[in-house]
């Protein structure tokens, strides 16, 4: 089987008892047959395309066409789209192989929230979809009975995806410096084999939700010992919470997942401290999921872009229903609405005293499900570019009452997701860096990492980069055109009159 032992353990819970009957219901074709179908599809489409970018080097080091930081879902989709267009892509990821992205590490949901039929990173290839991968192993009737995709099974699908698209992925590579030049970008990295440098014509940041910063930590927590708290995105052993009184700040998906995992690990009680008077009910982002939004948003005026993104931010995204039920089925879980946290201090003897708008909570441990923020200073690899990147706050002044810090600090990206320099800043090569992570949403919509439109973002990026590499190499390509001498007519096809 192509799925891991952990996801296999999860499988019976998700299939509600039908897994044992799957083989009797139909005959799955198997992954080998699916991979033959994929190979045939690619052959019919003449993919990947023939390499066409002229070879070049800098200081004796060959130039990579496109270097991608991050080999999670967005990085894999982008790398595959770039490879299909005849360009060479190399992907770096600091995680061990098979653990890229959050799915098998810091994510704690039981299932994905996206509908199972969404094609995700498949790039229009039916045989590359999760559904094709699933049905090849478990059959059509199993697919019909599946509700949501189990999280670990999605990771197994991405592991298979990486293998069959045959990308050059280099794991355990941590980038320590990004230095743009007029004609290329230099990237310094550290790996188990030691430090090194790569040079690329174009650099893509496919670095996920926290791609230009990291976790958001409120000021009232910054002097509190790390023994007593964690961010919901931290990788930690929840077993240490057994018998403890645990608090969770927030009401989003990660808050529910952290609370449920703590309860399942044996926490004595869990209190969810929720600032709002009610939990959001409607996912406005889902309402912005049509092909019109996907392909038209980036063409909108600045006013419309700000209006849409600010509205979605103001409404907030609700947690999945299943995640809330996963918490509420525990009698020792409490939802405290209208309960903003006002301050936190350490108690004598250990633990925390949390002051809220609804009284004081004495807790042994506290989770911050407070999301992420753009924070260039927390990412030393960006030190050479951080001060030069133009933001939306510099580009657009919103109407009164529509201020939004997340939008204001979002990078103002060009048509190919490229960074643009601030006014008056000399930043050679800055536009050679392309931002295909969450902060691109303000400029391009949600095409830079979310499952519904990740293929659209990857193809938009790949096609744009192909155009840029063509124009900047036009002299060499024109010379190749002149030297092209493959005849189609040989002179023996006719007899002169």
C-alpha positions as CSV (number, residue, x, y, z in Angstrom):
1,X,0.0,0.0,0.0
2,X,1.1,3.6,-0.7
3,X,-0.2,5.0,2.5
4,X,1.7,5.1,5.8
5,X,1.1,3.1,8.9
6,X,-0.3,6.1,10.7
7,X,-2.8,6.9,8.0
8,X,-3.7,3.2,7.7
9,X,-4.6,3.3,11.4
10,X,-6.8,6.2,10.7
11,X,-8.4,4.6,7.7
12,X,-11.0,2.4,9.5
13,X,-12.3,5.4,11.6
14,X,-12.8,7.4,8.4
15,X,-14.5,4.7,6.4
16,X,-17.1,3.8,9.0
17,X,-16.7,0.1,8.7
18,X,-16.7,-0.3,4.9
19,X,-12.9,-0.8,4.4
20,X,-13.1,-4.5,4.9
21,X,-15.7,-4.8,2.2
22,X,-13.9,-2.7,-0.4
23,X,-12.3,-5.5,-2.3
24,X,-15.7,-7.3,-2.6
25,X,-17.4,-4.1,-3.9
26,X,-15.1,-3.5,-6.9
27,X,-11.6,-4.3,-8.2
28,X,-9.2,-1.3,-7.8
29,X,-6.7,-1.1,-10.7
30,X,-3.7,-0.4,-8.5
31,X,-1.1,2.3,-8.5
32,X,1.1,0.7,-11.2
33,X,-1.8,0.9,-13.6
34,X,-2.5,4.5,-12.7
35,X,1.2,5.4,-13.2
36,X,1.1,3.8,-16.6
37,X,-2.0,5.9,-17.4
38,X,-0.2,9.0,-16.2
39,X,2.8,8.3,-18.3
40,X,0.6,7.8,-21.4
41,X,-1.3,11.1,-20.7
42,X,2.0,12.9,-20.5
43,X,3.2,11.3,-23.7
44,X,0.0,12.2,-25.5
45,X,0.5,15.8,-24.3
46,X,4.2,15.8,-25.1
47,X,5.1,16.7,-21.6
48,X,7.5,17.6,-20.1
49,X,8.5,20.1,-22.8
50,X,11.9,20.1,-24.4
51,X,14.5,22.2,-22.6
52,X,14.9,25.6,-24.4
53,X,16.5,28.1,-21.9
54,X,20.1,28.7,-22.9
55,X,22.7,27.3,-20.5
56,X,24.7,29.9,-18.6
57,X,27.0,30.2,-15.6
58,X,28.1,32.7,-13.0
59,X,31.6,32.5,-11.5
60,X,31.9,29.0,-13.0
61,X,28.6,27.8,-11.4
62,X,25.8,26.8,-13.7
63,X,22.6,28.9,-13.5
64,X,19.4,27.0,-12.6
65,X,16.4,28.1,-14.5
66,X,14.1,28.3,-11.5
67,X,15.0,27.5,-7.9
68,X,12.0,26.9,-5.6
69,X,12.1,27.2,-1.8
70,X,9.6,24.8,-0.4
71,X,8.6,21.3,-1.6
72,X,5.1,21.2,-0.1
73,X,2.0,21.2,-2.2
74,X,2.5,24.6,-3.8
75,X,6.2,24.0,-4.5
76,X,5.5,20.6,-6.1
77,X,2.8,22.1,-8.3
78,X,5.0,25.0,-9.3
79,X,8.0,22.8,-10.0
80,X,5.9,20.4,-12.2
81,X,4.3,23.3,-14.1
82,X,7.7,24.8,-14.7
83,X,9.2,21.5,-15.8
84,X,6.3,20.9,-18.2
85,X,7.1,24.2,-20.0
86,X,10.7,23.0,-20.7
87,X,12.5,24.8,-17.8
88,X,14.7,23.2,-15.2
89,X,13.4,23.5,-11.6
90,X,15.3,22.6,-8.4
91,X,13.4,22.5,-5.1
92,X,14.9,23.0,-1.6
93,X,13.1,22.0,1.6
94,X,14.4,22.0,5.1
95,X,12.2,19.1,6.2
96,X,13.2,15.4,5.8
97,X,11.9,13.7,2.8
98,X,8.2,12.9,3.0
99,X,7.5,15.5,5.8
100,X,7.3,18.7,3.7
101,X,4.5,21.0,4.7
102,X,2.4,20.7,7.8
103,X,0.4,17.6,7.1
104,X,2.5,15.0,9.0
105,X,4.1,17.3,11.5
106,X,2.3,20.4,12.9
107,X,-1.2,19.9,11.4
108,X,-3.6,18.2,13.8
109,X,-7.0,18.1,12.0
110,X,-8.5,14.7,11.4
111,X,-9.5,15.5,7.8
112,X,-9.0,18.3,5.3
113,X,-11.7,20.8,5.2
114,X,-11.6,21.1,1.3
115,X,-14.2,19.0,-0.5
116,X,-12.7,15.7,-1.6
117,X,-13.4,16.2,-5.3
118,X,-11.2,19.3,-5.7
119,X,-8.3,18.5,-8.0
120,X,-5.6,20.4,-6.1
121,X,-2.1,20.3,-7.6
122,X,-3.0,18.0,-10.5
123,X,-2.5,20.7,-13.2
124,X,-5.4,19.4,-15.3
125,X,-4.1,15.8,-15.4
126,X,-6.9,13.4,-14.3
127,X,-4.4,10.7,-13.4
128,X,-2.5,13.0,-11.1
129,X,-5.5,13.8,-8.9
130,X,-6.1,12.6,-5.3
131,X,-9.3,10.9,-6.6
132,X,-7.3,8.8,-9.2
133,X,-4.7,7.9,-6.5
134,X,-7.5,6.9,-4.1
135,X,-9.6,4.9,-6.5
136,X,-6.6,3.0,-7.9
137,X,-6.1,1.6,-4.4
138,X,-9.6,1.4,-2.9
139,X,-12.1,1.5,-5.7
140,X,-15.0,3.7,-6.8
141,X,-17.4,2.6,-4.1
142,X,-14.9,3.5,-1.4
143,X,-14.6,6.9,-3.0
144,X,-18.3,7.4,-3.0
145,X,-18.5,6.6,0.7
146,X,-15.5,8.8,1.6
147,X,-16.6,12.0,3.3
148,X,-13.5,14.1,3.8
149,X,-9.8,13.3,3.0
150,X,-7.9,12.1,6.0
151,X,-5.0,14.4,6.7
152,X,-2.2,11.8,6.7
153,X,-3.7,10.2,3.6
154,X,-3.3,13.5,1.8
155,X,0.4,13.5,2.8
156,X,0.8,10.1,1.3
157,X,-0.8,11.3,-1.9
158,X,1.7,14.2,-2.0
159,X,4.6,11.7,-1.5
160,X,3.3,9.7,-4.4
161,X,2.8,12.9,-6.5
162,X,6.5,13.9,-5.9
163,X,7.7,10.5,-7.0
164,X,5.7,10.3,-10.2
165,X,6.4,13.8,-11.4
166,X,10.1,13.2,-10.9
167,X,11.3,16.5,-9.6
168,X,14.8,17.4,-8.4
169,X,14.0,17.9,-4.7
170,X,16.7,18.4,-2.1
171,X,15.7,17.8,1.5
172,X,17.3,19.0,4.7
173,X,18.5,22.2,2.9
174,X,17.9,25.3,5.0
175,X,18.4,28.6,3.2
176,X,20.4,31.1,5.2
177,X,20.8,34.0,2.7
178,X,19.0,35.3,-0.4
179,X,21.0,37.8,-2.4
180,X,19.6,39.1,-5.7
181,X,21.8,40.4,-8.5
182,X,20.9,42.1,-11.7
183,X,21.1,38.9,-13.8
184,X,20.5,36.1,-11.2
185,X,19.7,35.3,-7.5
186,X,22.3,33.8,-5.2
187,X,21.0,31.4,-2.5
188,X,23.2,30.2,0.4
189,X,22.1,27.1,2.2
190,X,23.1,24.6,4.9
191,X,22.6,20.9,4.7
192,X,23.9,17.7,6.4
193,X,26.7,17.7,3.8
194,X,27.7,21.2,4.7
195,X,27.1,24.7,3.4
196,X,26.7,25.6,-0.2
197,X,25.6,28.1,-2.8
198,X,23.2,27.9,-5.7
199,X,22.5,30.5,-8.4
200,X,19.3,30.7,-10.3
201,X,17.8,33.0,-13.0
202,X,14.5,33.1,-10.9
203,X,13.7,32.2,-7.3
204,X,10.3,31.2,-6.1
205,X,9.2,31.3,-2.5
206,X,6.7,28.5,-2.0
207,X,7.0,28.7,1.8
208,X,3.5,28.3,3.0
209,X,1.3,30.2,5.4
210,X,4.2,31.7,7.3
211,X,6.2,32.3,4.2
212,X,7.4,35.8,4.9
213,X,7.5,35.7,8.7
214,X,6.2,33.3,11.3
215,X,3.7,32.8,14.1
216,X,2.0,35.7,15.7
217,X,2.7,36.0,19.4
218,X,0.8,38.7,21.4
219,X,2.8,41.1,23.4
220,X,1.4,39.9,26.7
221,X,3.1,36.5,26.1
222,X,6.6,37.7,25.2
223,X,7.9,37.6,28.7
224,X,6.3,34.3,29.7
225,X,8.5,31.2,30.0
226,X,8.2,28.8,27.0
227,X,7.6,26.0,29.5
228,X,4.0,27.2,29.8
229,X,2.8,27.9,26.3
230,X,3.1,27.0,22.6
231,X,1.7,28.3,19.4
232,X,-0.8,26.0,17.6
233,X,1.7,25.6,14.8
234,X,4.5,24.3,17.0
235,X,5.6,20.7,16.8
236,X,5.2,19.4,20.4
237,X,4.4,16.3,22.3
238,X,0.8,16.7,23.5
239,X,1.3,13.7,25.8
240,X,2.9,16.1,28.3
241,X,-0.6,17.7,28.8
242,X,-2.1,14.7,30.5
243,X,-3.8,15.8,33.8
244,X,-3.2,19.5,33.1
245,X,-5.6,22.4,32.9
246,X,-5.1,23.8,29.4
247,X,-6.3,27.0,27.7
248,X,-6.5,27.9,24.0
249,X,-6.7,31.4,22.7
250,X,-8.8,31.5,19.5
251,X,-11.7,29.9,17.7
252,X,-10.4,29.1,14.3
253,X,-9.5,25.7,12.9
254,X,-6.1,25.5,14.6
255,X,-7.7,26.4,17.9
256,X,-10.1,23.5,17.7
257,X,-7.5,21.1,16.5
258,X,-5.1,22.0,19.4
259,X,-8.0,21.8,21.9
260,X,-9.1,18.4,20.6
261,X,-5.6,17.0,20.5
262,X,-5.0,18.1,24.1
263,X,-8.3,16.6,25.3
264,X,-7.5,13.3,23.5
265,X,-4.1,13.3,25.1
266,X,-5.7,13.3,28.5
267,X,-5.8,17.0,29.6
268,X,-7.9,17.5,32.7
269,X,-9.8,20.3,31.1
270,X,-9.6,22.7,28.2
271,X,-10.9,26.2,28.2
272,X,-11.2,28.0,24.8
273,X,-10.9,31.7,25.3
274,X,-12.7,33.3,22.4
275,X,-12.6,37.1,21.9
276,X,-15.7,37.3,19.8
277,X,-19.3,37.0,21.1
278,X,-19.9,34.3,18.6
279,X,-18.0,31.8,16.5
280,X,-18.0,32.7,12.8
281,X,-20.6,30.6,10.9
282,X,-20.0,31.3,7.2
283,X,-16.7,30.7,5.3
284,X,-16.7,33.8,3.0
285,X,-13.5,32.5,1.4
286,X,-15.5,29.6,0.0
287,X,-17.9,32.1,-1.5
288,X,-14.9,33.6,-3.4
289,X,-14.0,30.2,-4.9
290,X,-15.4,30.5,-8.4
291,X,-13.3,30.5,-11.7
292,X,-14.3,34.1,-12.0
293,X,-12.5,35.0,-8.7
294,X,-9.6,32.7,-9.6
295,X,-8.9,34.2,-13.0
296,X,-10.3,37.7,-12.6
297,X,-9.3,38.8,-9.1
298,X,-5.7,39.8,-10.1
299,X,-7.1,42.1,-12.8
300,X,-9.3,44.1,-10.4
301,X,-8.6,47.6,-9.3
302,X,-6.8,48.3,-6.1
303,X,-10.0,49.4,-4.4
304,X,-11.8,46.2,-5.3
305,X,-8.9,44.0,-4.1
306,X,-8.8,45.7,-0.8
307,X,-12.5,45.7,-0.4
308,X,-12.8,41.9,-1.0
309,X,-9.8,40.8,1.1
310,X,-10.7,43.2,4.0
311,X,-14.3,41.9,4.0
312,X,-13.1,38.3,4.2
313,X,-10.7,39.2,7.0
314,X,-13.3,41.0,8.9
315,X,-15.8,38.1,8.7
316,X,-13.1,35.6,9.6
317,X,-13.0,31.9,8.5
318,X,-15.0,29.6,10.8
319,X,-13.6,26.3,12.0
320,X,-14.8,23.2,10.3
321,X,-17.9,21.8,11.9
322,X,-16.2,18.4,12.4
323,X,-13.4,20.1,14.3
324,X,-15.8,21.9,16.7
325,X,-17.7,18.6,17.3
326,X,-14.4,16.9,18.0
327,X,-13.9,19.3,20.9
328,X,-17.5,19.6,22.2
329,X,-18.0,15.9,22.6
330,X,-15.6,16.1,25.6
331,X,-17.4,17.1,28.8
332,X,-14.3,18.7,30.2
333,X,-14.1,21.3,27.3
334,X,-15.6,24.8,27.8
335,X,-16.2,27.5,25.2
336,X,-15.9,31.0,26.7
337,X,-17.4,33.5,24.2
338,X,-16.8,37.3,24.6
339,X,-13.7,36.4,26.5
340,X,-10.7,38.5,25.3
341,X,-7.4,37.9,27.0
342,X,-6.2,41.0,28.8
343,X,-3.0,39.8,30.3
344,X,-0.9,36.8,31.4
345,X,1.5,36.3,34.3
346,X,3.3,33.4,35.7
347,X,2.0,32.0,39.0
348,X,4.3,31.3,41.9
349,X,5.0,27.6,41.9
350,X,4.3,27.3,38.2
351,X,1.6,27.7,35.6
352,X,-0.2,30.8,34.4
353,X,-2.8,33.3,35.6
354,X,-4.7,34.5,32.6
355,X,-6.8,37.6,33.0
356,X,-9.8,37.9,30.6
357,X,-12.9,40.0,30.0
358,X,-14.8,37.2,31.9
359,X,-12.6,36.7,34.8
360,X,-9.3,35.0,35.7
361,X,-8.3,31.5,34.6
362,X,-5.6,29.5,36.4
363,X,-3.9,27.3,33.7
364,X,-1.0,24.9,33.6
365,X,-0.5,25.4,29.8
366,X,-1.7,27.8,27.2
367,X,-2.0,27.5,23.4
368,X,-1.9,30.5,21.1
369,X,-4.0,29.8,18.0
370,X,-3.3,33.4,16.9
371,X,-2.2,32.8,13.3
372,X,0.8,34.1,11.4
373,X,2.2,37.4,10.5
374,X,4.6,38.9,8.0
375,X,7.8,39.5,10.0
376,X,10.9,39.9,7.8
377,X,13.1,40.4,10.9
378,X,12.3,36.8,12.1
379,X,13.6,35.4,8.8
380,X,17.4,36.2,8.6
381,X,17.6,34.8,5.1
382,X,15.5,37.8,3.9
383,X,17.8,40.4,5.4
384,X,19.2,41.6,2.0
385,X,15.7,42.2,0.5
386,X,13.4,43.0,3.4
387,X,13.8,46.8,3.4
388,X,13.4,47.0,-0.4
389,X,10.0,45.2,-0.9
390,X,7.1,47.5,-1.7
391,X,3.9,46.8,0.3
392,X,0.2,47.4,-0.2
393,X,0.3,50.0,2.5
394,X,2.6,52.0,0.3
395,X,0.5,51.4,-2.8
396,X,-3.0,52.0,-1.6
397,X,-4.8,54.1,1.0
398,X,-8.1,52.4,2.0
399,X,-11.3,54.3,2.7
400,X,-12.1,55.3,6.2
401,X,-12.8,52.4,8.5
402,X,-11.2,49.8,6.2
403,X,-7.7,49.8,7.7
404,X,-6.2,46.3,7.8
405,X,-2.7,45.6,9.0
406,X,-2.4,42.2,7.3
407,X,-3.2,43.7,4.0
408,X,-1.1,46.8,4.5
409,X,2.1,44.8,5.1
410,X,1.4,42.3,2.3
411,X,3.9,42.6,-0.6
412,X,2.8,44.5,-3.7
413,X,3.5,41.8,-6.3
414,X,3.7,42.1,-10.1
415,X,1.9,40.0,-12.7
416,X,4.2,37.1,-12.2
417,X,4.1,37.2,-8.4
418,X,7.4,39.1,-8.4
419,X,8.5,41.5,-5.7
420,X,8.6,45.1,-6.7
421,X,11.0,47.7,-5.1
422,X,9.9,50.6,-2.9
423,X,9.9,54.0,-4.5
424,X,13.5,55.4,-4.5
425,X,15.1,52.1,-3.7
426,X,17.8,50.6,-5.9
427,X,17.2,46.9,-5.7
428,X,18.8,45.1,-8.7
429,X,17.3,41.6,-9.2
430,X,14.6,42.0,-6.6
431,X,12.0,41.3,-9.3
432,X,13.7,37.9,-9.9
433,X,12.1,36.7,-6.6
434,X,8.6,35.4,-6.9
435,X,6.2,35.1,-3.9
436,X,4.0,32.0,-4.3
437,X,3.0,31.8,-0.6
438,X,0.1,33.0,1.4
439,X,1.0,36.8,1.4
440,X,0.4,36.8,-2.3
441,X,-3.3,36.6,-1.7
442,X,-3.8,40.4,-1.7
443,X,-2.2,40.8,-5.1
444,X,-3.3,37.6,-6.8
445,X,-6.1,36.0,-4.8
446,X,-6.0,32.6,-3.1
447,X,-4.0,30.8,-5.8
448,X,-0.7,30.5,-3.9
449,X,-1.2,27.5,-1.7
450,X,-4.8,26.6,-0.9
451,X,-6.0,23.4,-2.5
452,X,-8.9,24.8,-4.7
453,X,-6.8,26.9,-7.0
454,X,-3.2,25.9,-6.4
455,X,-2.8,24.5,-10.0
456,X,-4.1,27.8,-11.4
457,X,-1.4,29.7,-9.4
458,X,1.3,27.3,-10.4
459,X,0.4,27.6,-14.1
460,X,0.2,31.4,-14.0
461,X,3.6,31.5,-12.4
462,X,5.2,29.0,-14.8
463,X,3.8,30.7,-17.9
464,X,4.9,34.1,-16.6
465,X,8.4,32.9,-15.8
466,X,8.6,31.3,-19.2
467,X,7.8,34.7,-20.8
468,X,10.4,36.5,-18.7
469,X,13.2,34.0,-19.4
470,X,12.3,34.2,-23.1
471,X,12.6,38.0,-23.3
472,X,15.7,38.3,-21.2
473,X,17.5,35.6,-23.3
474,X,16.2,36.8,-26.7
475,X,19.7,37.5,-28.1
476,X,20.9,33.9,-27.4
477,X,17.6,32.5,-28.5
478,X,17.7,34.5,-31.8
479,X,21.2,33.2,-32.4
480,X,19.9,29.6,-31.8
481,X,17.2,30.4,-34.3
482,X,19.7,31.5,-36.9
483,X,21.8,28.4,-36.3
484,X,18.8,26.1,-36.6
485,X,19.4,24.0,-39.7
486,X,17.1,21.0,-39.6
487,X,15.8,20.6,-43.1
488,X,12.3,19.6,-44.0
489,X,12.8,19.7,-47.7
490,X,15.9,18.0,-49.2
491,X,15.9,19.0,-52.8
492,X,15.1,15.5,-54.2
493,X,11.4,16.0,-54.0
494,X,11.1,17.4,-57.6
495,X,12.8,17.6,-61.0
496,X,13.5,21.1,-62.4
497,X,11.6,21.9,-65.6
